[in-house]
Amino acid sequence: MARETVYVVQAYIAGKGNRLKADTPLPCKSAEAARRKAEQLAPRKLGVIAFSSSGDQALGDYDDEPTVLFKAGQLPELFEN
């Protein structure tokens, strides 16, 4: 199977204490669709990030680092850089 790129929007809400809790990830059809969806969610969520990752699902071979398309608000340390 060939490499494919997936586009995902991940929003975060308040969890227990000061922790962030991930909402259900939202798959998107393109980078622009992911960016638009993340921008729409940003005012209503503690944090939101849109990213893409490329890989070969059959081989389980994916990029080490996702490509960040948009981010706003509070995010896990993984996305703070």
mmCIF file of the N, C-alpha and C atoms, coordinates in Angstrom:
data_MODEL
# 
_entry.id   MODEL 
# 
loop_
_atom_site.group_PDB 
_atom_site.id 
_atom_site.type_symbol 
_atom_site.label_atom_id 
_atom_site.label_alt_id 
_atom_site.label_comp_id 
_atom_site.label_asym_id 
_atom_site.label_entity_id 
_atom_site.label_seq_id 
_atom_site.pdbx_PDB_ins_code 
_atom_site.Cartn_x 
_atom_site.Cartn_y 
_atom_site.Cartn_z 
_atom_site.occupancy 
_atom_site.B_iso_or_equiv 
_atom_site.pdbx_formal_charge 
_atom_site.auth_seq_id 
_atom_site.auth_comp_id 
_atom_site.auth_asym_id 
_atom_site.auth_atom_id 
_atom_site.pdbx_PDB_model_num 
ATOM 1   N N  . MET A 1 1  ? 0.837   -1.173 0.000  1.00 0.00 ? 1  MET A N  1 
ATOM 2   C CA . MET A 1 1  ? 0.000   0.000  0.000  1.00 0.00 ? 1  MET A CA 1 
ATOM 3   C C  . MET A 1 1  ? 0.890   1.246  0.000  1.00 0.00 ? 1  MET A C  1 
ATOM 4   N N  . ALA A 1 2  ? 0.451   2.299  -0.627 1.00 0.00 ? 2  ALA A N  1 
ATOM 5   C CA . ALA A 1 2  ? 1.230   3.528  -0.737 1.00 0.00 ? 2  ALA A CA 1 
ATOM 6   C C  . ALA A 1 2  ? 1.083   4.391  0.513  1.00 0.00 ? 2  ALA A C  1 
ATOM 7   N N  . ARG A 1 3  ? 2.015   5.317  0.631  1.00 0.00 ? 3  ARG A N  1 
ATOM 8   C CA . ARG A 1 3  ? 1.928   6.279  1.743  1.00 0.00 ? 3  ARG A CA 1 
ATOM 9   C C  . ARG A 1 3  ? 0.720   7.175  1.528  1.00 0.00 ? 3  ARG A C  1 
ATOM 10  N N  . GLU A 1 4  ? 0.066   7.495  2.624  1.00 0.00 ? 4  GLU A N  1 
ATOM 11  C CA . GLU A 1 4  ? -1.058  8.417  2.565  1.00 0.00 ? 4  GLU A CA 1 
ATOM 12  C C  . GLU A 1 4  ? -0.933  9.420  3.708  1.00 0.00 ? 4  GLU A C  1 
ATOM 13  N N  . THR A 1 5  ? -1.573  10.559 3.539  1.00 0.00 ? 5  THR A N  1 
ATOM 14  C CA . THR A 1 5  ? -1.551  11.600 4.563  1.00 0.00 ? 5  THR A CA 1 
ATOM 15  C C  . THR A 1 5  ? -2.925  11.693 5.200  1.00 0.00 ? 5  THR A C  1 
ATOM 16  N N  . VAL A 1 6  ? -2.944  11.711 6.523  1.00 0.00 ? 6  VAL A N  1 
ATOM 17  C CA . VAL A 1 6  ? -4.188  11.890 7.266  1.00 0.00 ? 6  VAL A CA 1 
ATOM 18  C C  . VAL A 1 6  ? -4.153  13.261 7.933  1.00 0.00 ? 6  VAL A C  1 
ATOM 19  N N  . TYR A 1 7  ? -5.324  13.891 8.004  1.00 0.00 ? 7  TYR A N  1 
ATOM 20  C CA . TYR A 1 7  ? -5.469  15.215 8.610  1.00 0.00 ? 7  TYR A CA 1 
ATOM 21  C C  . TYR A 1 7  ? -6.417  15.076 9.793  1.00 0.00 ? 7  TYR A C  1 
ATOM 22  N N  . VAL A 1 8  ? -5.994  15.576 10.944 1.00 0.00 ? 8  VAL A N  1 
ATOM 23  C CA . VAL A 1 8  ? -6.748  15.371 12.177 1.00 0.00 ? 8  VAL A CA 1 
ATOM 24  C C  . VAL A 1 8  ? -6.834  16.682 12.959 1.00 0.00 ? 8  VAL A C  1 
ATOM 25  N N  . VAL A 1 9  ? -8.000  16.905 13.571 1.00 0.00 ? 9  VAL A N  1 
ATOM 26  C CA . VAL A 1 9  ? -8.175  17.996 14.523 1.00 0.00 ? 9  VAL A CA 1 
ATOM 27  C C  . VAL A 1 9  ? -8.401  17.364 15.886 1.00 0.00 ? 9  VAL A C  1 
ATOM 28  N N  . GLN A 1 10 ? -7.598  17.775 16.859 1.00 0.00 ? 10 GLN A N  1 
ATOM 29  C CA . GLN A 1 10 ? -7.721  17.268 18.218 1.00 0.00 ? 10 GLN A CA 1 
ATOM 30  C C  . GLN A 1 10 ? -7.995  18.447 19.145 1.00 0.00 ? 10 GLN A C  1 
ATOM 31  N N  . ALA A 1 11 ? -9.135  18.413 19.816 1.00 0.00 ? 11 ALA A N  1 
ATOM 32  C CA . ALA A 1 11 ? -9.490  19.463 20.780 1.00 0.00 ? 11 ALA A CA 1 
ATOM 33  C C  . ALA A 1 11 ? -9.312  18.919 22.190 1.00 0.00 ? 11 ALA A C  1 
ATOM 34  N N  . TYR A 1 12 ? -9.124  19.842 23.137 1.00 0.00 ? 12 TYR A N  1 
ATOM 35  C CA . TYR A 1 12 ? -8.930  19.481 24.538 1.00 0.00 ? 12 TYR A CA 1 
ATOM 36  C C  . TYR A 1 12 ? -9.905  20.256 25.413 1.00 0.00 ? 12 TYR A C  1 
ATOM 37  N N  . ILE A 1 13 ? -10.411 19.557 26.439 1.00 0.00 ? 13 ILE A N  1 
ATOM 38  C CA . ILE A 1 13 ? -11.316 20.151 27.411 1.00 0.00 ? 13 ILE A CA 1 
ATOM 39  C C  . ILE A 1 13 ? -10.721 19.950 28.799 1.00 0.00 ? 13 ILE A C  1 
ATOM 40  N N  . ALA A 1 14 ? -11.373 20.512 29.813 1.00 0.00 ? 14 ALA A N  1 
ATOM 41  C CA . ALA A 1 14 ? -10.876 20.372 31.186 1.00 0.00 ? 14 ALA A CA 1 
ATOM 42  C C  . ALA A 1 14 ? -11.083 18.945 31.681 1.00 0.00 ? 14 ALA A C  1 
ATOM 43  N N  . GLY A 1 15 ? -10.037 18.404 32.279 1.00 0.00 ? 15 GLY A N  1 
ATOM 44  C CA . GLY A 1 15 ? -10.123 17.092 32.906 1.00 0.00 ? 15 GLY A CA 1 
ATOM 45  C C  . GLY A 1 15 ? -10.051 17.267 34.414 1.00 0.00 ? 15 GLY A C  1 
ATOM 46  N N  . LYS A 1 16 ? -9.700  16.216 35.120 1.00 0.00 ? 16 LYS A N  1 
ATOM 47  C CA . LYS A 1 16 ? -9.569  16.290 36.583 1.00 0.00 ? 16 LYS A CA 1 
ATOM 48  C C  . LYS A 1 16 ? -8.380  17.168 36.948 1.00 0.00 ? 16 LYS A C  1 
ATOM 49  N N  . GLY A 1 17 ? -8.568  17.965 37.975 1.00 0.00 ? 17 GLY A N  1 
ATOM 50  C CA . GLY A 1 17 ? -7.494  18.860 38.404 1.00 0.00 ? 17 GLY A CA 1 
ATOM 51  C C  . GLY A 1 17 ? -7.195  19.872 37.316 1.00 0.00 ? 17 GLY A C  1 
ATOM 52  N N  . ASN A 1 18 ? -5.934  20.043 37.034 1.00 0.00 ? 18 ASN A N  1 
ATOM 53  C CA . ASN A 1 18 ? -5.514  20.973 35.982 1.00 0.00 ? 18 ASN A CA 1 
ATOM 54  C C  . ASN A 1 18 ? -5.164  20.249 34.690 1.00 0.00 ? 18 ASN A C  1 
ATOM 55  N N  . ARG A 1 19 ? -5.578  19.019 34.579 1.00 0.00 ? 19 ARG A N  1 
ATOM 56  C CA . ARG A 1 19 ? -5.228  18.220 33.403 1.00 0.00 ? 19 ARG A CA 1 
ATOM 57  C C  . ARG A 1 19 ? -6.139  18.521 32.232 1.00 0.00 ? 19 ARG A C  1 
ATOM 58  N N  . LEU A 1 20 ? -5.593  18.310 31.038 1.00 0.00 ? 20 LEU A N  1 
ATOM 59  C CA . LEU A 1 20 ? -6.383  18.416 29.821 1.00 0.00 ? 20 LEU A CA 1 
ATOM 60  C C  . LEU A 1 20 ? -6.920  17.043 29.460 1.00 0.00 ? 20 LEU A C  1 
ATOM 61  N N  . LYS A 1 21 ? -8.119  17.013 28.927 1.00 0.00 ? 21 LYS A N  1 
ATOM 62  C CA . LYS A 1 21 ? -8.719  15.768 28.472 1.00 0.00 ? 21 LYS A CA 1 
ATOM 63  C C  . LYS A 1 21 ? -8.987  15.902 26.980 1.00 0.00 ? 21 LYS A C  1 
ATOM 64  N N  . ALA A 1 22 ? -8.537  14.926 26.211 1.00 0.00 ? 22 ALA A N  1 
ATOM 65  C CA . ALA A 1 22 ? -8.711  14.958 24.758 1.00 0.00 ? 22 ALA A CA 1 
ATOM 66  C C  . ALA A 1 22 ? -10.152 14.629 24.389 1.00 0.00 ? 22 ALA A C  1 
ATOM 67  N N  . ASP A 1 23 ? -10.724 15.462 23.515 1.00 0.00 ? 23 ASP A N  1 
ATOM 68  C CA . ASP A 1 23 ? -12.009 15.154 22.891 1.00 0.00 ? 23 ASP A CA 1 
ATOM 69  C C  . ASP A 1 23 ? -11.773 14.077 21.833 1.00 0.00 ? 23 ASP A C  1 
ATOM 70  N N  . THR A 1 24 ? -12.833 13.615 21.228 1.00 0.00 ? 24 THR A N  1 
ATOM 71  C CA . THR A 1 24 ? -12.716 12.664 20.129 1.00 0.00 ? 24 THR A CA 1 
ATOM 72  C C  . THR A 1 24 ? -12.000 13.334 18.954 1.00 0.00 ? 24 THR A C  1 
ATOM 73  N N  . PRO A 1 25 ? -10.961 12.718 18.403 1.00 0.00 ? 25 PRO A N  1 
ATOM 74  C CA . PRO A 1 25 ? -10.272 13.317 17.260 1.00 0.00 ? 25 PRO A CA 1 
ATOM 75  C C  . PRO A 1 25 ? -11.196 13.376 16.040 1.00 0.00 ? 25 PRO A C  1 
ATOM 76  N N  . LEU A 1 26 ? -11.059 14.433 15.264 1.00 0.00 ? 26 LEU A N  1 
ATOM 77  C CA . LEU A 1 26 ? -11.899 14.634 14.089 1.00 0.00 ? 26 LEU A CA 1 
ATOM 78  C C  . LEU A 1 26 ? -11.056 14.490 12.823 1.00 0.00 ? 26 LEU A C  1 
ATOM 79  N N  . PRO A 1 27 ? -11.305 13.451 12.024 1.00 0.00 ? 27 PRO A N  1 
ATOM 80  C CA . PRO A 1 27 ? -10.568 13.320 10.762 1.00 0.00 ? 27 PRO A CA 1 
ATOM 81  C C  . PRO A 1 27 ? -11.096 14.337 9.750  1.00 0.00 ? 27 PRO A C  1 
ATOM 82  N N  . CYS A 1 28 ? -10.219 14.838 8.907  1.00 0.00 ? 28 CYS A N  1 
ATOM 83  C CA . CYS A 1 28 ? -10.591 15.807 7.874  1.00 0.00 ? 28 CYS A CA 1 
ATOM 84  C C  . CYS A 1 28 ? -10.046 15.335 6.529  1.00 0.00 ? 28 CYS A C  1 
ATOM 85  N N  . LYS A 1 29 ? -10.602 15.894 5.450  1.00 0.00 ? 29 LYS A N  1 
ATOM 86  C CA . LYS A 1 29 ? -10.214 15.451 4.105  1.00 0.00 ? 29 LYS A CA 1 
ATOM 87  C C  . LYS A 1 29 ? -9.011  16.189 3.542  1.00 0.00 ? 29 LYS A C  1 
ATOM 88  N N  . SER A 1 30 ? -8.684  17.362 4.111  1.00 0.00 ? 30 SER A N  1 
ATOM 89  C CA . SER A 1 30 ? -7.564  18.139 3.582  1.00 0.00 ? 30 SER A CA 1 
ATOM 90  C C  . SER A 1 30 ? -6.968  18.993 4.692  1.00 0.00 ? 30 SER A C  1 
ATOM 91  N N  . ALA A 1 31 ? -5.802  19.562 4.404  1.00 0.00 ? 31 ALA A N  1 
ATOM 92  C CA . ALA A 1 31 ? -5.152  20.452 5.356  1.00 0.00 ? 31 ALA A CA 1 
ATOM 93  C C  . ALA A 1 31 ? -6.016  21.682 5.605  1.00 0.00 ? 31 ALA A C  1 
ATOM 94  N N  . GLU A 1 32 ? -6.592  22.234 4.548  1.00 0.00 ? 32 GLU A N  1 
ATOM 95  C CA . GLU A 1 32 ? -7.430  23.426 4.697  1.00 0.00 ? 32 GLU A CA 1 
ATOM 96  C C  . GLU A 1 32 ? -8.682  23.132 5.519  1.00 0.00 ? 32 GLU A C  1 
ATOM 97  N N  . ALA A 1 33 ? -9.304  21.979 5.307  1.00 0.00 ? 33 ALA A N  1 
ATOM 98  C CA . ALA A 1 33 ? -10.492 21.600 6.086  1.00 0.00 ? 33 ALA A CA 1 
ATOM 99  C C  . ALA A 1 33 ? -10.128 21.432 7.561  1.00 0.00 ? 33 ALA A C  1 
ATOM 100 N N  . ALA A 1 34 ? -8.975  20.856 7.838  1.00 0.00 ? 34 ALA A N  1 
ATOM 101 C CA . ALA A 1 34 ? -8.530  20.675 9.223  1.00 0.00 ? 34 ALA A CA 1 
ATOM 102 C C  . ALA A 1 34 ? -8.267  22.027 9.878  1.00 0.00 ? 34 ALA A C  1 
ATOM 103 N N  . ARG A 1 35 ? -7.615  22.925 9.154  1.00 0.00 ? 35 ARG A N  1 
ATOM 104 C CA . ARG A 1 35 ? -7.330  24.255 9.690  1.00 0.00 ? 35 ARG A CA 1 
ATOM 105 C C  . ARG A 1 35 ? -8.623  25.017 9.984  1.00 0.00 ? 35 ARG A C  1 
ATOM 106 N N  . ARG A 1 36 ? -9.576  24.972 9.068  1.00 0.00 ? 36 ARG A N  1 
ATOM 107 C CA . ARG A 1 36 ? -10.865 25.665 9.269  1.00 0.00 ? 36 ARG A CA 1 
ATOM 108 C C  . ARG A 1 36 ? -11.607 25.103 10.475 1.00 0.00 ? 36 ARG A C  1 
ATOM 109 N N  . LYS A 1 37 ? -11.668 23.781 10.595 1.00 0.00 ? 37 LYS A N  1 
ATOM 110 C CA . LYS A 1 37 ? -12.368 23.146 11.718 1.00 0.00 ? 37 LYS A CA 1 
ATOM 111 C C  . LYS A 1 37 ? -11.715 23.527 13.044 1.00 0.00 ? 37 LYS A C  1 
ATOM 112 N N  . ALA A 1 38 ? -10.386 23.527 13.101 1.00 0.00 ? 38 ALA A N  1 
ATOM 113 C CA . ALA A 1 38 ? -9.676  23.900 14.321 1.00 0.00 ? 38 ALA A CA 1 
ATOM 114 C C  . ALA A 1 38 ? -9.950  25.360 14.682 1.00 0.00 ? 38 ALA A C  1 
ATOM 115 N N  . GLU A 1 39 ? -9.966  26.234 13.703 1.00 0.00 ? 39 GLU A N  1 
ATOM 116 C CA . GLU A 1 39 ? -10.262 27.650 13.950 1.00 0.00 ? 39 GLU A CA 1 
ATOM 117 C C  . GLU A 1 39 ? -11.673 27.828 14.498 1.00 0.00 ? 39 GLU A C  1 
ATOM 118 N N  . GLN A 1 40 ? -12.620 27.036 14.004 1.00 0.00 ? 40 GLN A N  1 
ATOM 119 C CA . GLN A 1 40 ? -14.003 27.109 14.481 1.00 0.00 ? 40 GLN A CA 1 
ATOM 120 C C  . GLN A 1 40 ? -14.116 26.632 15.929 1.00 0.00 ? 40 GLN A C  1 
ATOM 121 N N  . LEU A 1 41 ? -13.367 25.600 16.288 1.00 0.00 ? 41 LEU A N  1 
ATOM 122 C CA . LEU A 1 41 ? -13.439 25.027 17.632 1.00 0.00 ? 41 LEU A CA 1 
ATOM 123 C C  . LEU A 1 41 ? -12.667 25.837 18.675 1.00 0.00 ? 41 LEU A C  1 
ATOM 124 N N  . ALA A 1 42 ? -11.655 26.562 18.254 1.00 0.00 ? 42 ALA A N  1 
ATOM 125 C CA . ALA A 1 42 ? -10.746 27.244 19.184 1.00 0.00 ? 42 ALA A CA 1 
ATOM 126 C C  . ALA A 1 42 ? -11.449 28.109 20.234 1.00 0.00 ? 42 ALA A C  1 
ATOM 127 N N  . PRO A 1 43 ? -12.471 28.905 19.880 1.00 0.00 ? 43 PRO A N  1 
ATOM 128 C CA . PRO A 1 43 ? -13.107 29.740 20.919 1.00 0.00 ? 43 PRO A CA 1 
ATOM 129 C C  . PRO A 1 43 ? -13.894 28.942 21.967 1.00 0.00 ? 43 PRO A C  1 
ATOM 130 N N  . ARG A 1 44 ? -14.242 27.688 21.663 1.00 0.00 ? 44 ARG A N  1 
ATOM 131 C CA . ARG A 1 44 ? -15.093 26.898 22.557 1.00 0.00 ? 44 ARG A CA 1 
ATOM 132 C C  . ARG A 1 44 ? -14.338 25.816 23.335 1.00 0.00 ? 44 ARG A C  1 
ATOM 133 N N  . LYS A 1 45 ? -13.060 25.651 23.081 1.00 0.00 ? 45 LYS A N  1 
ATOM 134 C CA . LYS A 1 45 ? -12.268 24.599 23.722 1.00 0.00 ? 45 LYS A CA 1 
ATOM 135 C C  . LYS A 1 45 ? -11.088 25.203 24.460 1.00 0.00 ? 45 LYS A C  1 
ATOM 136 N N  . LEU A 1 46 ? -10.543 24.478 25.444 1.00 0.00 ? 46 LEU A N  1 
ATOM 137 C CA . LEU A 1 46 ? -9.345  24.950 26.139 1.00 0.00 ? 46 LEU A CA 1 
ATOM 138 C C  . LEU A 1 46 ? -8.145  24.982 25.198 1.00 0.00 ? 46 LEU A C  1 
ATOM 139 N N  . GLY A 1 47 ? -8.095  24.035 24.294 1.00 0.00 ? 47 GLY A N  1 
ATOM 140 C CA . GLY A 1 47 ? -7.012  23.961 23.321 1.00 0.00 ? 47 GLY A CA 1 
ATOM 141 C C  . GLY A 1 47 ? -7.447  23.174 22.118 1.00 0.00 ? 47 GLY A C  1 
ATOM 142 N N  . VAL A 1 48 ? -6.820  23.448 20.990 1.00 0.00 ? 48 VAL A N  1 
ATOM 143 C CA . VAL A 1 48 ? -7.120  22.707 19.767 1.00 0.00 ? 48 VAL A CA 1 
ATOM 144 C C  . VAL A 1 48 ? -5.892  22.724 18.865 1.00 0.00 ? 48 VAL A C  1 
ATOM 145 N N  . ILE A 1 49 ? -5.679  21.608 18.183 1.00 0.00 ? 49 ILE A N  1 
ATOM 146 C CA . ILE A 1 49 ? -4.572  21.513 17.245 1.00 0.00 ? 49 ILE A CA 1 
ATOM 147 C C  . ILE A 1 49 ? -5.037  20.751 16.007 1.00 0.00 ? 49 ILE A C  1 
ATOM 148 N N  . ALA A 1 50 ? -4.608  21.229 14.855 1.00 0.00 ? 50 ALA A N  1 
ATOM 149 C CA . ALA A 1 50 ? -4.837  20.522 13.595 1.00 0.00 ? 50 ALA A CA 1 
ATOM 150 C C  . ALA A 1 50 ? -3.462  20.081 13.101 1.00 0.00 ? 50 ALA A C  1 
ATOM 151 N N  . PHE A 1 51 ? -3.368  18.829 12.674 1.00 0.00 ? 51 PHE A N  1 
ATOM 152 C CA . PHE A 1 51 ? -2.079  18.331 12.213 1.00 0.00 ? 51 PHE A CA 1 
ATOM 153 C C  . PHE A 1 51 ? -2.273  17.287 11.127 1.00 0.00 ? 51 PHE A C  1 
ATOM 154 N N  . SER A 1 52 ? -1.182  17.006 10.430 1.00 0.00 ? 52 SER A N  1 
ATOM 155 C CA . SER A 1 52 ? -1.194  15.943 9.428  1.00 0.00 ? 52 SER A CA 1 
ATOM 156 C C  . SER A 1 52 ? -0.051  14.990 9.739  1.00 0.00 ? 52 SER A C  1 
ATOM 157 N N  . SER A 1 53 ? -0.234  13.765 9.298  1.00 0.00 ? 53 SER A N  1 
ATOM 158 C CA . SER A 1 53 ? 0.798   12.746 9.442  1.00 0.00 ? 53 SER A CA 1 
ATOM 159 C C  . SER A 1 53 ? 0.737   11.843 8.221  1.00 0.00 ? 53 SER A C  1 
ATOM 160 N N  . SER A 1 54 ? 1.877   11.493 7.697  1.00 0.00 ? 54 SER A N  1 
ATOM 161 C CA . SER A 1 54 ? 1.945   10.632 6.519  1.00 0.00 ? 54 SER A CA 1 
ATOM 162 C C  . SER A 1 54 ? 2.531   9.286  6.894  1.00 0.00 ? 54 SER A C  1 
ATOM 163 N N  . GLY A 1 55 ? 2.078   8.271  6.197  1.00 0.00 ? 55 GLY A N  1 
ATOM 164 C CA . GLY A 1 55 ? 2.619   6.950  6.475  1.00 0.00 ? 55 GLY A CA 1 
ATOM 165 C C  . GLY A 1 55 ? 1.987   5.878  5.618  1.00 0.00 ? 55 GLY A C  1 
ATOM 166 N N  . ASP A 1 56 ? 2.441   4.684  5.836  1.00 0.00 ? 56 ASP A N  1 
ATOM 167 C CA . ASP A 1 56 ? 1.935   3.502  5.148  1.00 0.00 ? 56 ASP A CA 1 
ATOM 168 C C  . ASP A 1 56 ? 1.222   2.646  6.179  1.00 0.00 ? 56 ASP A C  1 
ATOM 169 N N  . GLN A 1 57 ? -0.098  2.623  6.116  1.00 0.00 ? 57 GLN A N  1 
ATOM 170 C CA . GLN A 1 57 ? -0.892  1.907  7.110  1.00 0.00 ? 57 GLN A CA 1 
ATOM 171 C C  . GLN A 1 57 ? -0.577  0.417  7.122  1.00 0.00 ? 57 GLN A C  1 
ATOM 172 N N  . ALA A 1 58 ? -0.369  -0.162 5.974  1.00 0.00 ? 58 ALA A N  1 
ATOM 173 C CA . ALA A 1 58 ? -0.099  -1.598 5.893  1.00 0.00 ? 58 ALA A CA 1 
ATOM 174 C C  . ALA A 1 58 ? 1.197   -1.968 6.614  1.00 0.00 ? 58 ALA A C  1 
ATOM 175 N N  . LEU A 1 59 ? 2.188   -1.097 6.531  1.00 0.00 ? 59 LEU A N  1 
ATOM 176 C CA . LEU A 1 59 ? 3.471   -1.360 7.171  1.00 0.00 ? 59 LEU A CA 1 
ATOM 177 C C  . LEU A 1 59 ? 3.543   -0.810 8.595  1.00 0.00 ? 59 LEU A C  1 
ATOM 178 N N  . GLY A 1 60 ? 2.577   0.045  8.958  1.00 0.00 ? 60 GLY A N  1 
ATOM 179 C CA . GLY A 1 60 ? 2.607   0.682  10.266 1.00 0.00 ? 60 GLY A CA 1 
ATOM 180 C C  . GLY A 1 60 ? 3.735   1.699  10.371 1.00 0.00 ? 60 GLY A C  1 
ATOM 181 N N  . ASP A 1 61 ? 4.167   2.229  9.239  1.00 0.00 ? 61 ASP A N  1 
ATOM 182 C CA . ASP A 1 61 ? 5.280   3.175  9.168  1.00 0.00 ? 61 ASP A CA 1 
ATOM 183 C C  . ASP A 1 61 ? 4.736   4.584  8.998  1.00 0.00 ? 61 ASP A C  1 
ATOM 184 N N  . TYR A 1 62 ? 4.837   5.403  10.065 1.00 0.00 ? 62 TYR A N  1 
ATOM 185 C CA . TYR A 1 62 ? 4.345   6.779  10.035 1.00 0.00 ? 62 TYR A CA 1 
ATOM 186 C C  . TYR A 1 62 ? 5.458   7.751  10.370 1.00 0.00 ? 62 TYR A C  1 
ATOM 187 N N  . ASP A 1 63 ? 5.273   9.018  9.986  1.00 0.00 ? 63 ASP A N  1 
ATOM 188 C CA . ASP A 1 63 ? 6.228   10.068 10.325 1.00 0.00 ? 63 ASP A CA 1 
ATOM 189 C C  . ASP A 1 63 ? 6.435   10.108 11.833 1.00 0.00 ? 63 ASP A C  1 
ATOM 190 N N  . ASP A 1 64 ? 7.648   10.424 12.257 1.00 0.00 ? 64 ASP A N  1 
ATOM 191 C CA . ASP A 1 64 ? 7.943   10.545 13.681 1.00 0.00 ? 64 ASP A CA 1 
ATOM 192 C C  . ASP A 1 64 ? 7.254   11.758 14.282 1.00 0.00 ? 64 ASP A C  1 
ATOM 193 N N  . GLU A 1 65 ? 7.228   12.856 13.556 1.00 0.00 ? 65 GLU A N  1 
ATOM 194 C CA . GLU A 1 65 ? 6.638   14.100 14.042 1.00 0.00 ? 65 GLU A CA 1 
ATOM 195 C C  . GLU A 1 65 ? 5.503   14.523 13.108 1.00 0.00 ? 65 GLU A C  1 
ATOM 196 N N  . PRO A 1 66 ? 4.329   14.818 13.667 1.00 0.00 ? 66 PRO A N  1 
ATOM 197 C CA . PRO A 1 66 ? 3.252   15.322 12.822 1.00 0.00 ? 66 PRO A CA 1 
ATOM 198 C C  . PRO A 1 66 ? 3.561   16.747 12.363 1.00 0.00 ? 66 PRO A C  1 
ATOM 199 N N  . THR A 1 67 ? 2.953   17.152 11.263 1.00 0.00 ? 67 THR A N  1 
ATOM 200 C CA . THR A 1 67 ? 3.072   18.520 10.770 1.00 0.00 ? 67 THR A CA 1 
ATOM 201 C C  . THR A 1 67 ? 1.920   19.324 11.344 1.00 0.00 ? 67 THR A C  1 
ATOM 202 N N  . VAL A 1 68 ? 2.227   20.350 12.139 1.00 0.00 ? 68 VAL A N  1 
ATOM 203 C CA . VAL A 1 68 ? 1.200   21.168 12.776 1.00 0.00 ? 68 VAL A CA 1 
ATOM 204 C C  . VAL A 1 68 ? 0.675   22.181 11.757 1.00 0.00 ? 68 VAL A C  1 
ATOM 205 N N  . LEU A 1 69 ? -0.651  22.201 11.596 1.00 0.00 ? 69 LEU A N  1 
ATOM 206 C CA . LEU A 1 69 ? -1.309  23.108 10.666 1.00 0.00 ? 69 LEU A CA 1 
ATOM 207 C C  . LEU A 1 69 ? -1.893  24.325 11.374 1.00 0.00 ? 69 LEU A C  1 
ATOM 208 N N  . PHE A 1 70 ? -2.311  24.133 12.639 1.00 0.00 ? 70 PHE A N  1 
ATOM 209 C CA . PHE A 1 70 ? -2.923  25.195 13.432 1.00 0.00 ? 70 PHE A CA 1 
ATOM 210 C C  . PHE A 1 70 ? -2.893  24.752 14.887 1.00 0.00 ? 70 PHE A C  1 
ATOM 211 N N  . LYS A 1 71 ? -2.670  25.693 15.797 1.00 0.00 ? 71 LYS A N  1 
ATOM 212 C CA . LYS A 1 71 ? -2.806  25.371 17.212 1.00 0.00 ? 71 LYS A CA 1 
ATOM 213 C C  . LYS A 1 71 ? -3.198  26.628 17.969 1.00 0.00 ? 71 LYS A C  1 
ATOM 214 N N  . ALA A 1 72 ? -3.982  26.418 19.035 1.00 0.00 ? 72 ALA A N  1 
ATOM 215 C CA . ALA A 1 72 ? -4.446  27.523 19.854 1.00 0.00 ? 72 ALA A CA 1 
ATOM 216 C C  . ALA A 1 72 ? -4.774  27.018 21.252 1.00 0.00 ? 72 ALA A C  1 
ATOM 217 N N  . GLY A 1 73 ? -4.606  27.886 22.246 1.00 0.00 ? 73 GLY A N  1 
ATOM 218 C CA . GLY A 1 73 ? -4.988  27.557 23.613 1.00 0.00 ? 73 GLY A CA 1 
ATOM 219 C C  . GLY A 1 73 ? -3.995  26.655 24.320 1.00 0.00 ? 73 GLY A C  1 
ATOM 220 N N  . GLN A 1 74 ? -4.497  25.977 25.342 1.00 0.00 ? 74 GLN A N  1 
ATOM 221 C CA . GLN A 1 74 ? -3.682  25.079 26.167 1.00 0.00 ? 74 GLN A CA 1 
ATOM 222 C C  . GLN A 1 74 ? -3.553  23.729 25.479 1.00 0.00 ? 74 GLN A C  1 
ATOM 223 N N  . LEU A 1 75 ? -2.332  23.257 25.354 1.00 0.00 ? 75 LEU A N  1 
ATOM 224 C CA . LEU A 1 75 ? -2.081  21.974 24.709 1.00 0.00 ? 75 LEU A CA 1 
ATOM 225 C C  . LEU A 1 75 ? -1.114  21.157 25.546 1.00 0.00 ? 75 LEU A C  1 
ATOM 226 N N  . PRO A 1 76 ? -1.122  19.835 25.385 1.00 0.00 ? 76 PRO A N  1 
ATOM 227 C CA . PRO A 1 76 ? -0.142  18.989 26.069 1.00 0.00 ? 76 PRO A CA 1 
ATOM 228 C C  . PRO A 1 76 ? 1.281   19.402 25.678 1.00 0.00 ? 76 PRO A C  1 
ATOM 229 N N  . GLU A 1 77 ? 2.224   19.119 26.543 1.00 0.00 ? 77 GLU A N  1 
ATOM 230 C CA . GLU A 1 77 ? 3.625   19.494 26.301 1.00 0.00 ? 77 GLU A CA 1 
ATOM 231 C C  . GLU A 1 77 ? 4.137   19.019 24.944 1.00 0.00 ? 77 GLU A C  1 
ATOM 232 N N  . LEU A 1 78 ? 3.666   17.901 24.475 1.00 0.00 ? 78 LEU A N  1 
ATOM 233 C CA . LEU A 1 78 ? 4.074   17.361 23.188 1.00 0.00 ? 78 LEU A CA 1 
ATOM 234 C C  . LEU A 1 78 ? 3.931   18.389 22.073 1.00 0.00 ? 78 LEU A C  1 
ATOM 235 N N  . PHE A 1 79 ? 2.915   19.250 22.152 1.00 0.00 ? 79 PHE A N  1 
ATOM 236 C CA . PHE A 1 79 ? 2.636   20.216 21.098 1.00 0.00 ? 79 PHE A CA 1 
ATOM 237 C C  . PHE A 1 79 ? 3.084   21.633 21.434 1.00 0.00 ? 79 PHE A C  1 
ATOM 238 N N  . GLU A 1 80 ? 3.722   21.841 22.567 1.00 0.00 ? 80 GLU A N  1 
ATOM 239 C CA . GLU A 1 80 ? 4.095   23.185 22.986 1.00 0.00 ? 80 GLU A CA 1 
ATOM 240 C C  . GLU A 1 80 ? 5.262   23.781 22.221 1.00 0.00 ? 80 GLU A C  1 
ATOM 241 N N  . ASN A 1 81 ? 6.086   22.995 21.580 1.00 0.00 ? 81 ASN A N  1 
ATOM 242 C CA . ASN A 1 81 ? 7.256   23.523 20.856 1.00 0.00 ? 81 ASN A CA 1 
ATOM 243 C C  . ASN A 1 81 ? 6.886   24.069 19.522 1.00 0.00 ? 81 ASN A C  1 
# 
